[in-house]
């Protein structure tokens, strides 16, 4: 069942979204060559708890960490580890919180050190496609309108959209209805209602769209081992457009 949120519920979801936004900015400040990804995970967990919340991912469905840190060919759900970041790495950070009974969820892809022009273009295109998807998330539109906006923008620029992973509703659970694919046809899919809160999260590959599941049962990586980027925002569907609960201002003001 797709839930329509009260303004009180939306306020709690906004609090979570802002905390996730601030956590991503704090993690981003520490991304540099030589930094171990497990140290970023520990930093995020401490930051979230210092702000009165709990890491939303830790233990969720058995996931053993506070962040998903997916480097280069990893699309999503990468485990933090002893891996030391290198200049030129594409680093997707997905973060969640749980606070006052509601969840927050957002992702941002960072460049470590100096990125190649091709890799920077991947990040720029993926983030721009997220905003295209958000523009399509008005009351009365359908999930296929969001997917079409993302897919068409990326494919016109030579990139491919991951099919197996989708955005989602969010509330008292991290993942709720409706599913929000990053591909689709205009006028198809679930009709969006004002007050529904969803996460839109393009996962875009430089190469082929196909992906594989890692041996750990969590990480997802590109079939051709080319790089992937991932951005995610939580938004409220409103009449005439979507309201962003997530902000990237904390991240981008740090640059």
Secondary structure as GFF3:
##gff-version 3
##sequence-region A 1 255
A	DSSP	alpha_helix	7	29	.	.	.	ID=ss1
A	DSSP	alpha_helix	37	50	.	.	.	ID=ss2
A	DSSP	beta_strand	54	55	.	.	.	ID=ss3
A	DSSP	three_ten_helix	60	62	.	.	.	ID=ss4
A	DSSP	beta_strand	67	71	.	.	.	ID=ss5
A	DSSP	beta_strand	74	76	.	.	.	ID=ss6
A	DSSP	beta_strand	90	99	.	.	.	ID=ss7
A	DSSP	beta_strand	102	111	.	.	.	ID=ss8
A	DSSP	alpha_helix	117	135	.	.	.	ID=ss9
A	DSSP	alpha_helix	143	155	.	.	.	ID=ss10
A	DSSP	beta_strand	160	161	.	.	.	ID=ss11
A	DSSP	beta_strand	167	169	.	.	.	ID=ss12
A	DSSP	beta_strand	176	180	.	.	.	ID=ss13
A	DSSP	beta_strand	197	200	.	.	.	ID=ss14
A	DSSP	beta_strand	203	205	.	.	.	ID=ss15
A	DSSP	beta_strand	211	213	.	.	.	ID=ss16
A	DSSP	beta_strand	220	222	.	.	.	ID=ss17
A	DSSP	beta_strand	228	230	.	.	.	ID=ss18
A	DSSP	beta_strand	233	238	.	.	.	ID=ss19
A	DSSP	beta_strand	241	244	.	.	.	ID=ss20
A	DSSP	alpha_helix	249	252	.	.	.	ID=ss21
###
